[in-house]
Amino acid sequence: MSPHEHAGQCGPDTDAVTAAQHRLAVDGGVAVRSRPYPRWPPPASTEQERLVLEVLRSGSWGATQGRLVEQLAARLAGVHGARHGLCLANGTLALAVGLRALGVRPGDEVIVPAYTFIATATAAILMGAIPVFADIDPATLLIDPGSVESLVTSRTRAIVPVHLAGCPADMSRLVDLARRHGVPILEDAAQAHAARCDGRAVGAIGDLGAFSFQTSKNLSAGEGGALVTNDEELFVRAWSLHNVGRVPGGEWYQHEGVGWNLRLTEFQAAVLLPQLDLLPELIQRRERAAAYLARRIAAEVEGAVPASRPPWATTHAWHLFVLRYDASAFGGRSRDDAVRALAAEGIPCDEGYVSLDAIPALAAEIASQSTGRTPAAPCPASRAAADGAVMWIRQQVLLGDEEDLEDVVRALVKIQRGGGVT
């Protein structure tokens, strides 16, 4: 067979392969990548296996019997510059206990950002309080202190800033306004383990800080939560609330207050303690990867801009890599369609939250409290983020190498060059 005959036979197949590579995977083309990103949570370490087996064999599985939960609480407090730490069953209940420890009661108002996970609001509802939604800064996606201040009333009993995606909120302005109004702050640091704001670890900047150890979090035990504080009185209240009204050092059947059993188990502490040793290294890896990815996207992709990192964010925990999305730069392709296309190319991603002020179930719950407050106006920046201006890249992507990060860029470029809406 002559070379020309061979080329004539193979050319169409080659063209077909090339066409498939350029066609979006969501439309039947070949994906940018087929291999997975680093698994999260990561495979169990030898130390995790040793500690879990030690707990299993000991028979001391509960927090009141073993020693690991107390060790974990102390180490978490130390990492976050706090005197006291308390481990709980999950992050939502950590928020709820924190609010009750701060004196939040039925009918009180708690200011939370509209762009956050629903648990930030439902924690207030669990305490019979009313979540009041503050808007966000459209560049950083963090709670806007100006919006917060406009919402403070005589019924405001707590402000709950969220360190979204691992980026600290503007705690300097928030603490200042909270002090002026005599309102305490409970930091929602569920996504921000060991993040730093103006050099200070989050969690102990306000009156209390709440953390989560849910499966996706940067410290993960499947489920779990924690509180940290520098206020001993708040710690004792929270400790009692999470331990059926007992008091530290008291008798087993001595109940000085009304509380719940919200304790963490020794098994979860065994999974978490070794992760604390690795946390600084993983934060550094995520910081380097996020900086690289931001540079490469800026160089190659229009209309996908990383959320602005504010100057006070000394350390970003990078639970998520958040992009502000401009559909007009992607041929009119909606954010949701772009996320589906990106996922089909092998990139772990999400559309992000629904704005809390747009959730009918929350609106109905708030209306049922009938406090007489005039319903808050919609939060436009939060609505815009939720309705299509933001997409998330999941944090395990930031644990990959440069080639893994380049695949994100390739996938975005491929989608951008894919024409209009499919």
C-alpha positions as CSV (number, residue, x, y, z in Angstrom):
1,M,0.0,0.0,0.0
2,S,1.4,3.4,-1.0
3,P,1.9,6.2,1.6
4,H,-0.8,8.1,-0.2
5,E,-3.2,5.2,0.0
6,H,-2.4,4.8,3.7
7,A,-2.9,8.5,4.4
8,G,-6.2,8.5,2.5
9,Q,-7.5,5.7,4.6
10,C,-6.3,7.1,8.0
11,G,-7.1,10.8,7.4
12,P,-10.8,10.6,8.1
13,D,-10.2,8.7,11.4
14,T,-7.6,11.3,12.5
15,D,-10.0,14.1,11.6
16,A,-12.7,12.4,13.6
17,V,-10.5,12.0,16.7
18,T,-9.5,15.7,16.4
19,A,-13.1,16.7,16.1
20,A,-14.0,14.6,19.2
21,Q,-11.2,16.2,21.2
22,H,-12.5,19.7,20.3
23,R,-16.1,18.8,20.9
24,L,-17.3,19.4,24.5
25,A,-17.5,16.2,26.5
26,V,-21.0,17.2,27.5
27,D,-21.9,17.0,23.8
28,G,-20.2,13.6,23.2
29,G,-16.6,14.7,22.8
30,V,-13.5,13.5,24.6
31,A,-13.0,14.9,28.1
32,V,-9.9,17.0,28.9
33,R,-9.1,14.5,31.7
34,S,-10.2,11.0,32.6
35,R,-8.1,10.4,35.7
36,P,-9.5,11.6,39.0
37,Y,-8.1,14.4,41.1
38,P,-6.6,13.6,44.6
39,R,-9.3,11.9,46.7
40,W,-10.9,13.9,49.5
41,P,-11.0,12.9,52.3
42,P,-7.6,11.4,51.5
43,P,-6.9,7.7,52.2
44,A,-6.5,6.8,55.8
45,S,-3.0,7.3,57.2
46,T,-1.1,4.7,59.3
47,E,-1.6,6.9,62.3
48,Q,-5.3,7.2,61.8
49,E,-5.7,3.5,61.5
50,R,-3.6,3.0,64.6
51,L,-5.7,5.4,66.7
52,V,-9.0,4.1,65.4
53,L,-8.0,0.6,66.2
54,E,-6.8,1.7,69.6
55,V,-10.2,3.2,70.4
56,L,-12.0,0.2,69.0
57,R,-10.0,-2.2,71.2
58,S,-10.2,0.1,74.3
59,G,-14.0,0.0,74.5
60,S,-13.9,3.7,75.5
61,W,-15.8,5.0,72.5
62,G,-17.6,8.0,73.9
63,A,-16.2,11.4,74.7
64,T,-16.9,11.0,78.4
65,Q,-14.8,7.8,78.6
66,G,-11.7,8.4,76.4
67,R,-9.0,11.0,76.1
68,L,-8.8,11.8,72.3
69,V,-11.8,14.2,72.2
70,E,-10.2,16.3,74.9
71,Q,-6.9,16.3,73.2
72,L,-8.5,17.3,69.9
73,A,-10.4,20.2,71.6
74,A,-7.2,21.5,73.2
75,R,-5.3,21.3,70.0
76,L,-8.0,23.0,68.0
77,A,-8.0,25.8,70.5
78,G,-4.2,26.2,70.2
79,V,-4.3,26.3,66.4
80,H,-6.8,29.1,66.5
81,G,-5.3,31.1,69.3
82,A,-8.0,30.4,71.8
83,R,-8.0,29.3,75.5
84,H,-10.8,26.9,75.2
85,G,-12.1,24.3,72.7
86,L,-15.1,22.1,72.6
87,C,-15.9,19.3,70.2
88,L,-19.5,18.7,69.1
89,A,-21.6,16.3,66.9
90,N,-21.6,18.6,63.8
91,G,-21.0,22.1,62.6
92,T,-24.7,23.1,62.6
93,L,-25.0,22.2,66.3
94,A,-21.8,24.0,67.1
95,L,-23.4,27.2,65.7
96,A,-26.6,26.5,67.6
97,V,-24.9,25.9,70.9
98,G,-22.7,29.0,70.3
99,L,-25.8,31.1,69.8
100,R,-27.5,29.8,72.9
101,A,-24.3,30.3,74.9
102,L,-24.3,34.0,73.7
103,G,-27.9,34.3,75.1
104,V,-29.9,34.1,71.9
105,R,-33.5,33.2,72.7
106,P,-36.8,32.8,70.8
107,G,-37.7,36.0,69.0
108,D,-34.2,37.4,68.9
109,E,-32.6,38.4,65.6
110,V,-29.3,37.0,64.3
111,I,-27.6,38.6,61.3
112,V,-26.1,36.2,58.8
113,P,-25.0,36.5,55.2
114,A,-27.5,35.6,52.5
115,Y,-24.8,33.8,50.6
116,T,-23.8,30.8,52.8
117,F,-24.9,27.3,53.5
118,I,-28.4,27.1,55.0
119,A,-27.1,25.8,58.3
120,T,-25.9,29.3,59.2
121,A,-29.5,30.3,59.2
122,T,-31.1,27.1,60.5
123,A,-28.8,27.2,63.6
124,A,-30.6,30.4,64.6
125,I,-34.0,28.9,63.8
126,L,-33.2,25.9,66.0
127,M,-32.8,28.4,68.9
128,G,-36.2,30.0,68.0
129,A,-34.4,33.1,66.7
130,I,-34.9,34.9,63.4
131,P,-32.1,34.9,60.8
132,V,-31.8,38.4,59.2
133,F,-30.0,38.3,55.8
134,A,-27.1,40.7,55.1
135,D,-25.8,41.1,51.6
136,I,-22.3,40.3,50.4
137,D,-19.5,42.2,48.7
138,P,-19.8,41.1,45.0
139,A,-16.0,41.1,44.6
140,T,-15.0,39.0,47.6
141,L,-18.4,37.3,48.2
142,L,-17.9,37.9,51.9
143,I,-20.5,39.4,54.2
144,D,-20.7,43.2,53.7
145,P,-20.2,45.1,57.0
146,G,-22.2,48.0,55.7
147,S,-25.2,45.8,55.0
148,V,-24.8,44.3,58.5
149,E,-24.8,47.7,60.2
150,S,-28.0,48.7,58.4
151,L,-29.8,45.7,59.8
152,V,-28.9,46.0,63.5
153,T,-32.0,46.7,65.7
154,S,-32.8,46.5,69.4
155,R,-33.7,42.8,68.8
156,T,-30.2,41.9,67.3
157,R,-28.5,39.4,69.6
158,A,-25.7,38.1,67.5
159,I,-23.8,38.6,64.2
160,V,-22.6,35.5,62.4
161,P,-20.0,36.3,59.7
162,V,-19.0,33.4,57.4
163,H,-15.4,32.9,56.3
164,L,-16.6,31.7,52.9
165,A,-14.5,29.2,51.0
166,G,-11.8,29.6,53.6
167,C,-11.4,33.4,53.2
168,P,-11.7,35.5,56.3
169,A,-14.4,38.1,56.5
170,D,-13.6,41.7,57.3
171,M,-13.3,41.0,61.1
172,S,-11.8,44.4,61.9
173,R,-14.9,46.3,60.7
174,L,-17.3,43.7,62.0
175,V,-15.8,43.7,65.5
176,D,-15.8,47.5,65.5
177,L,-19.5,47.7,64.6
178,A,-20.4,44.9,66.9
179,R,-18.8,46.6,69.9
180,R,-20.5,49.9,69.1
181,H,-23.8,48.2,69.1
182,G,-23.1,45.8,72.0
183,V,-23.7,42.7,69.9
184,P,-21.6,39.6,70.1
185,I,-20.0,37.8,67.2
186,L,-20.1,34.1,66.4
187,E,-17.7,33.3,63.6
188,D,-18.8,30.6,61.1
189,A,-15.4,29.2,60.3
190,A,-16.8,25.8,59.0
191,Q,-14.7,26.2,55.8
192,A,-11.7,28.1,57.3
193,H,-9.7,25.9,59.6
194,A,-6.4,27.8,60.4
195,A,-7.2,30.7,58.2
196,R,-5.8,34.0,59.4
197,C,-7.3,37.5,59.3
198,D,-4.7,40.3,59.7
199,G,-2.4,37.7,61.2
200,R,-4.9,36.4,63.7
201,A,-6.4,32.9,63.4
202,V,-10.1,33.0,62.7
203,G,-12.5,31.6,65.4
204,A,-11.2,33.5,68.4
205,I,-11.4,37.0,66.9
206,G,-15.1,37.2,67.7
207,D,-16.6,36.0,71.0
208,L,-16.9,32.4,69.7
209,G,-15.9,30.5,66.5
210,A,-17.7,27.4,65.1
211,F,-16.0,24.8,62.9
212,S,-17.2,21.8,60.9
213,F,-15.6,18.4,60.2
214,Q,-18.2,17.3,57.6
215,T,-16.9,15.1,54.8
216,S,-15.9,17.8,52.4
217,K,-14.2,20.1,54.9
218,N,-10.5,20.6,55.1
219,L,-10.5,18.7,58.4
220,S,-12.9,15.8,57.9
221,A,-14.3,13.1,60.1
222,G,-17.5,12.5,58.0
223,E,-19.4,14.6,60.6
224,G,-18.4,16.7,63.6
225,G,-18.0,20.2,64.8
226,A,-16.2,22.4,67.3
227,L,-16.3,25.7,69.1
228,V,-13.4,27.8,70.3
229,T,-13.4,30.9,72.6
230,N,-11.2,32.9,74.9
231,D,-14.2,33.6,77.2
232,E,-14.3,31.0,80.1
233,E,-17.9,31.8,80.9
234,L,-19.0,31.2,77.3
235,F,-17.0,28.0,77.3
236,V,-18.7,26.7,80.4
237,R,-22.1,27.5,79.1
238,A,-21.4,25.8,75.8
239,W,-19.9,22.8,77.6
240,S,-23.0,22.4,79.7
241,L,-25.3,22.8,76.7
242,H,-23.6,20.1,74.8
243,N,-23.4,17.7,77.8
244,V,-27.1,17.6,78.9
245,G,-26.8,20.5,81.3
246,R,-23.9,19.1,83.4
247,V,-21.1,21.3,84.6
248,P,-17.3,20.7,84.2
249,G,-16.1,18.7,87.2
250,G,-19.7,18.1,88.4
251,E,-21.4,14.8,89.2
252,W,-22.8,12.6,86.4
253,Y,-26.4,13.2,87.4
254,Q,-25.9,16.8,88.4
255,H,-27.7,19.0,85.9
256,E,-27.4,22.7,86.5
257,G,-29.1,23.6,83.2
258,V,-31.0,22.2,80.3
259,G,-28.9,20.9,77.5
260,W,-28.5,18.1,74.9
261,N,-26.1,15.2,74.2
262,L,-24.1,16.7,71.3
263,R,-20.8,15.1,72.1
264,L,-18.2,13.9,69.5
265,T,-17.0,10.3,69.7
266,E,-13.5,9.1,70.2
267,F,-13.5,7.5,66.8
268,Q,-14.0,10.9,65.1
269,A,-11.2,12.4,67.2
270,A,-8.9,9.5,66.2
271,V,-9.6,10.4,62.5
272,L,-9.1,14.1,63.1
273,L,-6.0,14.4,65.3
274,P,-3.5,13.2,62.7
275,Q,-5.0,15.6,60.2
276,L,-4.1,18.5,62.4
277,D,-0.4,17.6,62.0
278,L,-0.8,17.8,58.2
279,L,-2.9,21.0,58.1
280,P,-0.1,23.6,57.8
281,E,1.5,21.7,54.8
282,L,-1.9,21.3,53.1
283,I,-2.7,25.0,53.5
284,Q,0.6,25.9,51.9
285,R,0.0,23.5,49.0
286,R,-3.5,25.0,48.4
287,E,-2.1,28.6,48.7
288,R,0.5,27.8,46.0
289,A,-1.9,26.0,43.8
290,A,-4.6,28.7,44.0
291,A,-2.0,31.4,43.2
292,Y,-0.8,29.4,40.1
293,L,-4.4,28.7,39.0
294,A,-5.4,32.3,39.3
295,R,-2.5,33.5,37.2
296,R,-3.1,30.9,34.5
297,I,-6.8,31.6,34.3
298,A,-6.1,35.3,34.1
299,A,-3.7,34.7,31.2
300,E,-5.9,32.3,29.2
301,V,-9.6,32.8,30.0
302,E,-11.9,35.8,29.8
303,G,-15.0,36.0,31.9
304,A,-13.8,33.7,34.7
305,V,-12.3,35.8,37.5
306,P,-11.2,34.4,40.9
307,A,-13.1,36.0,43.8
308,S,-11.0,38.9,45.1
309,R,-8.7,38.1,48.0
310,P,-9.0,41.0,50.4
311,P,-5.8,42.4,52.0
312,W,-6.8,41.2,55.5
313,A,-6.8,37.6,54.4
314,T,-3.3,36.8,55.7
315,T,-3.9,33.0,55.3
316,H,-6.7,31.7,53.0
317,A,-7.7,28.1,53.8
318,W,-9.0,27.5,50.2
319,H,-11.8,25.2,51.0
320,L,-13.1,26.2,47.6
321,F,-11.6,28.1,44.6
322,V,-14.4,30.5,43.6
323,L,-14.7,32.0,40.2
324,R,-16.9,34.9,39.2
325,Y,-18.5,34.0,35.9
326,D,-19.6,36.2,33.0
327,A,-21.8,34.3,30.6
328,S,-21.3,36.9,27.9
329,A,-17.7,35.9,27.6
330,F,-18.7,32.2,27.1
331,G,-21.0,32.8,24.1
332,G,-24.1,33.3,26.4
333,R,-23.7,29.9,28.0
334,S,-25.3,30.0,31.5
335,R,-23.3,29.4,34.6
336,D,-25.3,26.1,35.2
337,D,-24.6,24.9,31.7
338,A,-20.9,25.9,32.1
339,V,-20.7,23.9,35.3
340,R,-22.2,20.9,33.7
341,A,-19.7,21.2,30.8
342,L,-16.8,21.6,33.2
343,A,-17.8,18.6,35.2
344,A,-18.1,16.6,32.0
345,E,-14.5,17.6,31.2
346,G,-13.4,15.9,34.4
347,I,-13.2,19.0,36.7
348,P,-14.8,18.8,40.2
349,C,-17.1,21.8,40.4
350,D,-20.4,23.2,41.6
351,E,-22.9,25.9,41.0
352,G,-22.7,27.1,44.6
353,Y,-25.4,28.2,47.1
354,V,-28.9,29.3,46.6
355,S,-29.3,32.8,48.2
356,L,-30.9,32.3,51.6
357,D,-33.3,35.2,51.0
358,A,-34.7,33.3,48.0
359,I,-35.5,30.0,49.8
360,P,-39.3,29.8,50.4
361,A,-39.0,27.4,53.4
362,L,-36.8,29.9,55.2
363,A,-39.1,32.8,54.3
364,A,-42.1,30.8,55.7
365,E,-40.3,30.0,58.9
366,I,-39.3,33.6,59.4
367,A,-42.8,34.9,58.7
368,S,-44.2,32.5,61.3
369,Q,-42.2,34.3,64.0
370,S,-44.2,37.5,63.3
371,T,-41.9,39.9,65.2
372,G,-43.2,42.9,63.4
373,R,-39.9,43.5,61.5
374,T,-40.5,44.8,58.0
375,P,-39.4,42.1,55.6
376,A,-35.8,42.7,54.4
377,A,-35.2,43.7,50.9
378,P,-33.6,41.1,48.7
379,C,-29.8,40.9,48.8
380,P,-28.8,41.7,45.2
381,A,-25.2,40.7,45.3
382,S,-26.1,37.4,46.9
383,R,-28.9,36.8,44.4
384,A,-26.5,37.5,41.5
385,A,-23.9,35.1,42.9
386,A,-26.5,32.4,43.4
387,D,-28.3,33.0,40.1
388,G,-25.3,32.6,37.8
389,A,-22.4,34.9,38.6
390,V,-20.3,32.4,40.6
391,M,-19.0,28.9,40.2
392,W,-16.9,26.8,42.5
393,I,-13.9,24.5,41.8
394,R,-13.6,22.0,44.6
395,Q,-10.7,22.0,47.0
396,Q,-9.2,18.7,46.0
397,V,-8.2,20.2,42.7
398,L,-5.7,22.4,44.6
399,L,-4.0,19.3,45.9
400,G,-3.0,18.3,42.4
401,D,0.2,19.1,40.5
402,E,0.7,21.8,37.8
403,E,-0.6,19.5,35.1
404,D,-3.8,18.9,37.1
405,L,-4.2,22.7,37.4
406,E,-3.6,23.2,33.7
407,D,-6.5,20.8,33.0
408,V,-8.8,23.3,34.7
409,V,-7.5,26.0,32.4
410,R,-7.8,23.7,29.3
411,A,-11.3,22.8,30.2
412,L,-12.4,26.5,30.7
413,V,-10.7,27.5,27.4
414,K,-12.4,24.5,25.6
415,I,-15.8,25.6,26.9
416,Q,-15.1,29.2,26.0
417,R,-14.3,28.2,22.5
418,G,-17.2,25.9,22.2
419,G,-19.5,28.5,20.7
420,G,-22.9,29.6,22.0
421,V,-25.4,27.7,24.1
422,T,-25.6,24.1,23.2
